[in-house]
Amino acid sequence: MRKVKVQKIKKLFLSGVILGVLAGILFTVLIANTVISKKEAQYKKENSSLTEKTEALSLQVSKVNATSDNAAVLGGNDDGWSLALVNESHPLDISYVPAELVEIESERSVDARVAEPLQQMLADGAAAGLSMYVTSAYRDYEYQRTVFNATMNDWINQGYKPLDAYDETKKSVAVPGTSEHATGLAVDIISSEYEALDDRQGDTDEQKWLMEHCWEYGFILRYPQDKAAITGIIYEPWHYRYVGKEAAKEIYEQDLTLEEYLQQ
């Protein structure tokens, strides 16, 4: 009888030891999992922060490149090609031609990389009951010179002296070599109901829709009101420029010009 009790005690002791070991193992596993989870969370947080810093740094590099070597940026496929700045202070090499042009309307072509979002924007506008079309797109250096000279002659015919006519012309027509149209990323879009290129173009339903939605397709109104001192060009409610969806969203939400955005 005593032996039986001793055996029971041994079994209970052994069971207790085993349960204790299992409990210890379970506790250790739980602690380990907790530590690992915390480490994973910390790693994810650090990795996310590092990713954000890398993306921010990459964006800053793209902004610097956009203003320092616009032809090289435009001709490449690296991030930032759509941000290339072309204006009076940052002329474009007159020999630059987009690697591939796509005709979107008769005699109206754009850089192939922006054709799809442009066509989608126009299609969505039409689906909303609007009627608009691209009146001007890619222009090479010679074509831009023709447009500039013709406009300048109009001012001269109105009695302006050549130098004054030149100054008036460049307020609305980019000097050859400084026009965004040469990039293949810019288009002039006008309403079928009102085709004049003046401020009233901005009052049409088509332009109101474009100004509100163009950023969704990666475009911006390039020369907005009250920004001529920054862009060098007067208000043009028909001139849209592709900059990519991320940049377009920020520019739209912060009411910036491309120049201001690149200086941030």
Protein Blocks (a to p, Z undefined) as FASTA:
>chain_A
ZZmmmmmmmmmmmmmmmmmmmmmmmmmmmmmmmmmmmmmmmmmmmmmmmmmmmmmmmmmm
mmmmmmmmmmlmmmpmbehjlmoccdfklccdfkbccfbdcdfbghiacdfklmmmmmmm
mmmmmmnopacddfbdcddfklmmmmmmmmmmmmmmnopafklmmmmmmmmmccehiafk
lnopaccdddfkbmcdcfklmmpmklmmmmmmmmmnopacfbaghilmmnopacdfkbcc
debjklmmmmmmnopafklmmmZZ
